[in-house]
Amino acid sequence: MFQDTIAAIATADAMGAISVIRLSGTDSIHIVEKLTGKTFADKGGYTIHYATIYEGTEAIDEVLVSLFKSPKSYTGEDVVEISCHGGVYLTRKVLSLLLGAGARMARRGEFTERAFLNGKMDLAQAEGINDLIWAKDEMNAKSAIHSLKGSVAKIMKPLEEDLTQIIANIEVNIDYPEYDDVHQLTEEEILPKAEKWLDDIQKVITTAQQSAVLKDGINTVILGRPNVGKSSLLNALLEEDKAIVTDVAGTTRDLVEGTVRLHGITLNLIDTAGIRESADAIEQIGITKSLQALEKAQLVIVVLDGSQALTKEDEELLEKTKDYNRIVVYNKKDKESIHTGISISAIQNDIQELTDAIIEKYQSEYLAANTDTLNNERQIGYALQAQQAMKDAIDSLHAGMELDLVTIDLEKAWTALKEITGKAGKEDLLDEIFSRFCLGK
């Protein structure tokens, strides 16, 4: 339990109908009692009380005081939330009085940090809270809610259980060889279990990586030679005239960006300068930027003029993007396209074939993002560490190494798994192992 009491404004630092100031710590109730002249220590948790905040004898504000008593609170400590009138000056004034009465200013995230350290949530749930606050669309919000409800721990539990069982069986063989009822393990018995575990974690990682593609939006570059309709396509996707459209080749000389959501799929769009040979110094800079954007693209939309035969520049562009994740579209079907494939008319906002192709391409990622999965790079990173440690253990088994040496890699895998939820520790592993066996009765 922490010794100090923290306080902070929990609502936006702006004008509003109400503002909420939160306190957490052993002195939370006592501090509020000092400022209101009322007694709350004998009141029950999950109750709300009317009070007046005073500075000396001067009334500052009429407030509602919500009590959440330890351990049944967000942080696991005594928590008080003061709902005051939402003026910026008034809110800061009440906060300053609380600080003057013995609280200290909370650090960023410290309430949730205390909740984690006090065992009210695991680390993945804590991350889920922040993800929910910053969610920019329905998909991210749903993912954060899943995490907040313990979905990551639920995913990890079978992997942890199976891995603990493997390690426990090996440890018993190593530490208690004299017991007649202990089955003597061989590499051939451990190997199938290890390989099955490796398959299981690969499925978790694949789903998480597919989901991650969509959560931050897909960096999408619109590429093509001048005057094929790239800017018109950007405008059609955004449903606004963001890029300048003219019949003059080379109009777009810098990157034009925008964001669009298609049935839950977010595209971070970049319209680029037309790719061609040019003596214009400014246009050359734009073309260079286009090629740099291409290198970072997660999706490339190659726009070709469907009313004309492919040019040398078109062929070069198709060759340059062949190894990228791409969709080739033929624009200007209003002029009678002479090509087969995805055909659109950007100038007439007729782009349904393209949007359908994008949705179909990312269908599996969309489904993954709407299921229980790992939610960020940190979690995926530890899962990859666990995977690699198990691969090393399997390599050692194939090489015929002693089982006690194999357990070194297995314990690395176990620790990496537990880091995902913030519960790693050698002592925890020992507790898990020996709680399963009652040898020497």
Protein Blocks (a to p, Z undefined) as FASTA:
>chain_A
ZZbdcdddfbdcdddfbdcdddedjklmmmmmmmnopafklpcehiacdddddehjacfb
dcdddddddfbbfkopacddddddfbfklmmmmmmmmmmnopacddehklmmmmmmnopa
cfklmmmmmmmmmpcbfklmmmmmmmmnopmmmmmmmmmmmmmmmmmmmmmmmmmmmbmk
lccddfklmmmmmmmmmmmmmmmmmmmmmmmmmmnopaddddddehiopmmmmmmmnopa
fbccdfbehklmcdcdddddeehiacdddddddddddfbfklmmmmmmmmmmmmmpcbdc
ddddfkbccdfklmmmmmmmmmpccddddehklnopabecjdddfknopaklmmmmmmmm
mmmmmmmmmpccdfbfklmmmmmmmmmmmmmmmmmmmnopafklmmmmmmmmmmmmmmmn
opacfklmmmmmmmmpcghZZ
